[in-house]
Amino acid sequence: LDALNVDDAWAVWEHTPIVQIWVAVVDTGLDVHHNDLQGSFHEDYSVDIINNNTKLISSSTPYVSSHGTKVAGVISAQTNNSKGIASVCGNDEVRDYVKVMALKVFENNETTTIENTIKAIYYAIENSF
């Protein structure tokens, strides 16, 4: 984080009115039970595109890959909670600057299609504020 000058970015955020930014992560989904991501992703809008937009929180599709969790963590993990990593956005117990909309487009064998990727992009556009 030092190489990215994240401390300087966090200092700017601290003096900015609370505005929440959504980031669509089109990837493998995420581990909805990960400690560092609690409160950092939109449960209602994080879906499995492959399985008819079922919510990841209630999806019967088993969680297979950690790549989407890692990407979501870099973007929006809780910071300064003595768990896992600190995200580049500086989310903390008081302020959630960035929330992830996790969109699962990869099958369990780590492949996807252009069609699923396009569906995910349209889903993100249609469900963002």
C-alpha positions in Angstrom: 0.0 0.0 0.0 2.9 2.3 0.6 4.0 2.1 -3.1 0.5 3.2 -4.1 0.5 6.2 -1.7 -2.8 4.8 -0.2 -2.3 6.9 3.0 -2.5 10.1 0.9 -5.7 8.8 -0.7 -7.2 7.9 2.6 -6.5 11.4 4.0 -8.5 12.8 1.1 -11.4 10.4 1.8 -11.5 11.5 5.5 -12.4 15.0 4.5 -14.9 14.1 1.8 -18.6 13.9 2.3 -19.8 10.3 2.5 -20.4 9.2 -1.0 -20.6 5.5 -1.7 -19.1 4.1 -4.8 -20.1 0.7 -6.3 -17.5 -1.4 -8.1 -18.7 -4.4 -10.1 -16.3 -7.3 -9.8 -16.9 -9.6 -12.8 -15.0 -12.7 -11.7 -15.5 -16.0 -9.7 -18.0 -14.6 -7.2 -16.7 -14.2 -3.6 -16.8 -15.9 -0.3 -19.8 -14.2 1.3 -18.6 -15.4 4.8 -15.1 -13.9 4.6 -14.5 -11.8 7.7 -12.8 -8.9 6.0 -15.6 -8.5 3.5 -18.6 -8.3 5.9 -20.5 -5.1 5.0 -18.2 -4.5 2.0 -20.3 -6.0 -0.7 -23.9 -5.7 -1.8 -25.7 -8.8 -0.7 -28.8 -8.0 -2.8 -26.9 -7.3 -5.9 -24.1 -9.8 -5.8 -25.2 -12.6 -8.0 -24.3 -15.7 -9.9 -24.8 -14.7 -13.5 -24.4 -18.3 -14.7 -27.3 -19.6 -12.6 -30.0 -17.0 -13.5 -28.8 -14.2 -11.2 -29.3 -16.2 -8.0 -28.0 -14.3 -5.0 -24.5 -15.4 -3.9 -25.6 -15.2 -0.3 -28.2 -17.9 -1.0 -26.8 -19.6 -4.0 -26.7 -23.4 -4.1 -23.6 -23.2 -6.3 -20.6 -24.1 -4.1 -17.9 -21.5 -3.7 -14.9 -22.8 -5.6 -12.3 -20.1 -6.4 -10.8 -17.4 -4.2 -9.8 -15.1 -7.0 -13.0 -13.0 -6.8 -12.6 -12.8 -3.0 -9.0 -11.6 -3.4 -10.0 -8.9 -6.0 -13.0 -7.8 -3.8 -10.6 -7.6 -0.8 -8.1 -5.4 -2.5 -11.0 -3.0 -3.4 -13.2 -3.0 -0.3 -11.9 -5.1 2.6 -12.4 -3.6 6.0 -9.3 -1.6 7.1 -7.7 -1.5 10.5 -9.7 -4.4 11.9 -6.7 -6.6 12.7 -8.0 -9.2 10.2 -6.7 -10.0 6.7 -5.7 -7.1 4.6 -6.4 -3.4 4.2 -8.2 -2.3 1.1 -7.1 0.5 -1.1 -10.4 2.4 -0.5 -9.9 2.5 3.3 -13.3 1.0 4.4 -13.6 0.9 8.1 -16.2 0.3 10.9 -17.6 3.8 10.5 -17.5 4.5 6.8 -17.9 2.2 3.8 -16.6 4.3 0.9 -16.8 1.5 -1.6 -19.0 -1.5 -1.9 -18.5 -4.4 -4.3 -21.2 -5.9 -6.5 -19.8 -9.4 -7.0 -20.9 -10.9 -10.3 -20.0 -14.6 -10.8 -19.3 -15.4 -14.5 -16.8 -18.2 -14.2 -17.8 -21.9 -14.1 -16.2 -24.2 -11.5 -13.5 -25.1 -14.1 -12.5 -21.5 -14.2 -13.9 -20.8 -17.7 -16.5 -18.3 -18.8 -18.1 -17.1 -22.0 -18.4 -13.7 -23.7 -22.1 -14.0 -23.3 -21.9 -14.3 -19.5 -19.5 -11.5 -19.3 -21.8 -9.2 -21.3 -24.7 -10.3 -19.2 -22.7 -9.3 -16.1 -21.9 -5.9 -17.5 -25.5 -5.2 -18.4 -26.6 -6.4 -14.9 -24.2 -4.0 -13.3 -25.4 -1.1 -15.4 -29.1 -1.9 -14.8 -28.7 -2.3 -11.0 -26.4 0.5 -10.2 -27.5 3.8 -8.8 
